[in-house]
Amino acid sequence: MTATLEHSATSVYLLRHGQCEGGQIFRGHTDSAPTEVGRHLMARRLNSLAGQSLTAVVSSPAQRCQLAAEAFASDQSLAFIGEQGFLEIDFGEWEGQLVSAVADRMPRELEQFWRDPVSYTPPMGETLLAFQARVTAAWQKLLAQYRGQRLVLVTHGGVIRMILANVLAMPLRPLSHLAVPHGCLSCVQYHHAEGKPDWPQLLFHNGRVGDDN
């Protein structure tokens, strides 16, 4: 008789926060509050996941992520975990400043950052490689802790791009080509089979529940 290989899957819904107070600023570690529009959008996106047999809700500790994530976890009687590793990249001296103001004051530096963030880091900011290491470590910890389960991670655009780069084995330079608008919902699944390496798949990006069927 041939033994049946054990198979399971870990599913993670990735959700970017909604619109924030403060306008178009470099909002990395700056802890902006969500707008009313942002709060309503997050409530709709999270409520669409209510029937997905989730185990836990994980969130960046920034209030633009955590407020909605924690409320949803409480409403659904799910475990809630805040994880520092899923904070957005730190823009250093550009933090909290209008993008237009930085463009006026440092046009060459800003253009270099947009074109090649691996080679150029904002003054006193977090390098892209350090950001990658931080997010990857938090992601691997999450996958190990919740192996074979389903959960939602509420986080930031840069973090979601970095996770997708990890899943898809992408180089870092073209990450900005991935659109991650406010309320963007994506789903990643890791397949586990005994004696085989994990097999990751991006089921959908910037979609909705049901796109993975």
C-alpha positions in Angstrom: 0.0 0.0 0.0 1.4 3.4 -0.9 1.4 6.0 1.8 -0.5 9.2 1.1 1.7 12.3 1.4 0.4 14.9 4.0 -0.6 18.1 2.3 -1.7 21.4 3.8 -1.7 25.1 2.8 -1.1 28.4 4.6 -3.2 31.3 3.2 -2.5 35.0 3.9 -4.7 37.9 2.8 -2.6 41.0 2.4 -4.5 44.2 3.0 -3.2 47.8 2.6 -4.6 50.5 4.9 -7.0 53.1 3.7 -6.6 56.8 3.1 -4.9 58.8 5.8 -4.9 62.4 7.2 -2.1 64.6 6.1 -2.2 64.5 2.3 0.6 63.3 0.1 3.5 63.0 2.5 6.3 60.6 3.1 4.3 58.4 5.4 6.6 55.6 6.6 6.9 55.5 10.4 4.8 58.7 10.6 1.7 57.6 12.5 -1.1 59.3 10.6 -4.7 58.6 11.5 -7.1 57.2 8.9 -9.7 59.5 7.3 -13.4 58.7 7.5 -13.1 57.5 3.9 -10.2 55.3 4.8 -12.0 53.8 7.8 -15.1 52.9 5.7 -13.0 51.3 3.0 -11.1 49.2 5.5 -14.3 48.1 7.2 -15.7 46.9 3.8 -12.5 45.1 2.9 -12.2 43.4 6.2 -15.9 42.4 6.4 -15.5 40.7 3.0 -13.2 38.3 4.8 -15.6 37.4 7.6 -16.5 34.0 6.1 -13.0 32.8 5.3 -12.3 30.7 8.4 -9.5 32.9 9.6 -7.4 32.0 12.5 -5.9 35.4 13.3 -5.5 39.1 12.3 -1.9 40.4 12.1 -1.2 44.1 11.8 1.5 46.7 11.6 1.3 48.7 14.8 0.7 52.0 12.9 -2.8 53.2 13.7 -3.8 53.5 10.1 -3.5 49.7 10.1 -4.1 48.6 13.7 -7.4 50.4 14.4 -9.3 48.6 11.7 -7.5 45.3 12.2 -8.1 45.2 15.9 -11.7 46.1 15.6 -12.3 43.4 13.0 -10.5 40.8 15.2 -12.6 41.7 18.1 -15.9 41.5 16.1 -14.9 38.1 14.7 -13.5 36.7 18.0 -10.1 36.2 16.4 -6.6 36.4 17.8 -5.0 39.8 17.1 -1.2 40.3 16.8 0.7 43.5 16.3 4.0 43.0 14.6 6.7 45.8 14.5 8.4 44.1 11.6 5.5 45.0 9.3 5.9 48.8 9.7 6.4 50.7 6.5 10.0 51.7 5.5 11.5 54.7 7.5 12.0 57.7 5.2 14.4 59.4 7.6 14.5 63.2 7.2 11.7 63.0 4.6 9.3 61.6 7.1 6.1 63.6 7.4 7.1 66.0 4.7 5.0 66.7 1.6 6.3 64.9 -1.4 6.0 68.1 -3.4 8.1 70.0 -0.9 10.9 67.4 -1.1 10.6 67.5 -4.9 11.1 71.3 -4.8 14.0 71.2 -2.4 15.8 68.0 -3.5 14.7 67.2 -7.1 17.8 65.2 -8.1 17.8 63.1 -4.9 14.1 62.4 -5.1 14.4 61.3 -8.8 17.3 59.0 -7.9 15.2 57.5 -5.1 12.2 56.9 -7.4 14.4 55.3 -10.1 16.8 53.2 -8.0 15.9 53.0 -4.3 18.4 50.2 -3.8 21.2 52.6 -4.6 19.8 55.8 -3.0 18.4 56.1 0.5 16.7 59.3 1.9 19.0 61.1 4.4 19.0 59.1 7.7 16.4 56.7 6.3 16.2 52.9 6.3 18.0 51.3 3.3 15.9 49.2 1.0 18.0 46.2 1.9 17.5 46.7 5.6 13.8 47.0 5.0 13.8 43.8 3.0 15.6 42.0 5.8 13.2 43.3 8.4 10.0 42.4 6.5 11.3 39.0 5.3 12.2 38.0 8.9 8.7 39.0 10.1 7.1 37.2 7.1 9.0 34.0 7.7 8.1 34.1 11.4 4.5 34.5 10.6 4.4 31.6 8.1 6.1 29.3 10.7 3.8 30.3 13.5 0.6 29.9 11.4 1.5 27.0 9.2 -1.5 25.4 7.6 -3.9 28.2 8.7 -5.6 31.2 7.2 -5.1 34.8 8.3 -5.1 38.4 7.2 -2.2 40.8 7.5 -3.1 44.5 7.5 0.0 46.5 6.5 1.5 49.1 4.1 2.1 49.4 0.4 5.9 49.0 0.7 5.6 46.0 2.9 3.1 44.3 0.6 5.5 44.9 -2.4 8.4 43.4 -0.4 6.3 40.3 0.5 5.3 39.8 -3.1 8.9 40.1 -4.2 9.7 37.3 -1.8 6.9 35.1 -3.0 7.6 35.7 -6.7 11.4 35.7 -6.4 11.5 39.2 -7.9 14.5 41.6 -7.9 14.0 44.8 -5.8 14.5 47.5 -8.4 11.1 47.2 -10.3 9.0 46.9 -7.1 7.4 50.3 -7.7 5.8 48.8 -10.9 3.4 46.9 -8.6 0.3 49.1 -8.0 -0.8 48.8 -4.3 -3.6 51.3 -3.8 -5.4 52.1 -0.6 -7.5 49.1 0.4 -5.6 46.8 -2.0 -6.4 43.1 -1.2 -4.1 40.3 -2.3 -3.9 36.6 -1.4 -0.8 34.5 -1.1 -0.9 30.7 -0.5 1.9 28.3 0.5 1.4 24.6 -0.3 3.1 22.2 2.1 3.7 18.5 1.2 5.7 16.0 3.2 9.3 15.7 2.0 9.0 18.6 -0.4 9.9 22.3 -0.3 7.0 24.8 0.3 5.4 26.0 -2.9 4.2 29.6 -2.8 1.6 31.1 -5.2 0.1 34.5 -5.6 -3.6 33.7 -6.0 -4.7 37.3 -6.7 -3.5 40.9 -6.4 -5.6 44.0 -5.9 -8.7 41.8 -6.2 -11.5 40.6 -4.0 -12.5 37.4 -2.1 -13.5 34.8 -4.7 -10.7 35.7 -7.2 -8.8 32.7 -5.8 -11.4 30.2 -6.9 
